Amino acid sequence: MALSKKTTILLSPEQHRRLTELAARRGTSLGSLVREAVTETYGLHDVEERMAAVQELVALGLPVGTVEEMIAESVPSPAELMPDTNSGSSSDEDQPR
């Protein structure tokens, strides 16, 4: 990646100290650490990086169902989200406040 744009950011002394220490532990520069954080936080990955990530996942050979099966396994139905109104329980915990 060619670096051709420069910007200035202001950090608190604590932020600067902690980021400088983290960069040193990782063996990188503060600028590189900030660029990495921007990419990770805001999803600024290029198509090649995304495709490489997909290929790594495919290479794991994990069992994956259809989209419908995955939704059924991960998204609760409306009935599962609603409290059971037929239980006959009327404890104080069940009452709205």
Summary of the structure (lengths in Angstrom):
residues: 97
radius of gyration: 24.3
end to end distance: 56.8
largest distance: 68.4
contacts: 130
relative contact order: 0.05
helix: 57%
strand: 0%
